[in-house]
Amino acid sequence: MAAALGGLGLLRGRLRLRLAAAAASPPSSSFSFSSSSSSSSCLGPRAAVRRGAAARPAAGRSYGSEAKEEEELRVRYLDDEHKGADLKERAKMHSSEVGSFVSKARATINEMANLPVPTIAAIDGTALGGGLELALACDIRVAASSAKMGLVETKLAIIPGAGGTQRLPRTIGVSLAKELIFSARIVDGEEAKSIGLISHVVEQNEAGDAAYRRALALAKEFLPQGPVAMRVAKLAINQGMEVDLVTGLAIEEACYAQTIPTKDRIEGLLAFKEKRPPRYKGE
């Protein structure tokens, strides 16, 4: 899977993203961000974006639970004009260009939210504006205690335009989200954990990658699980949270039904019976 963020400028500072676990996808599949994908599509399995890096896929990799660790990702650091958000650059934009720029950013982040695999955002430095909006589109967020996060757009006489006004309230509640957006307040990792903005907070290490290390460890907990199950579990949760309980239970039933005819389900039962680790292939 290729996570091609290009010059959208959403990863200013040291926001790191880890996409973990496998989806039920043919080994040769790849993915580039576009507005045509749906949340139920079967896309690629793994990628990582670290400090503005774009991940590139290794051809022919396997996507089951037996995938080798060295196959998980390749990282390429972006530099020069591609390395992140630049307010000086934004200031040079004509007003007619701004809407298109933000629309592309919104579409990219929506694609991230719709990925059919668990996603973890690791924030080791600063994630402001679009950086935090990208993190909010992930399933789980991990941050160093010294990290800085905030939706600060109102300070610039604009509002969050890449999902922040919608995802932040769904994450921490309406009243507190309004307070943070209205004030353009920046919070550190400890406060972010206390208000439910992130799931885990860790003390920063000398290398400056404590959150990334914690996210990587968390991702490794996900990798052995059945790829199809992971995909439909995420779909069931995401869709269920937008509807009433009765409808949500119907969604769960429909998603569960997708796992019944899979080879992985049979493999899981056999592995349990034979007291061995399962060998899932995403089929």
Secondary structure, 3 states (H helix, E strand, C coil): CCCCCCCCCCCCCCEEEEECCCCCCCCCCCCCCCCCCCCCCCCCCCEEEECCEEECCCCCCCCCCCCCHHHCCCEEECCHHHCCCCHHHHHHCCHHHHHHHHHHHHHHHHHHHCCCCCEEEEECCEEECHHHHHHHCCCEEEEECCCEEECCHHHHCCCCCCCHHHHHHHHHCHHHHHHHHHHCCCEEHHHHHHCCCCCEEECCCCCCCHHHHHHHHHHHHHCCCCHHHHHHHHHHHHHHCCCCHHHHHHHHHHHHHHHCCCHHHHHHHHHHHHCCCCCCCCC
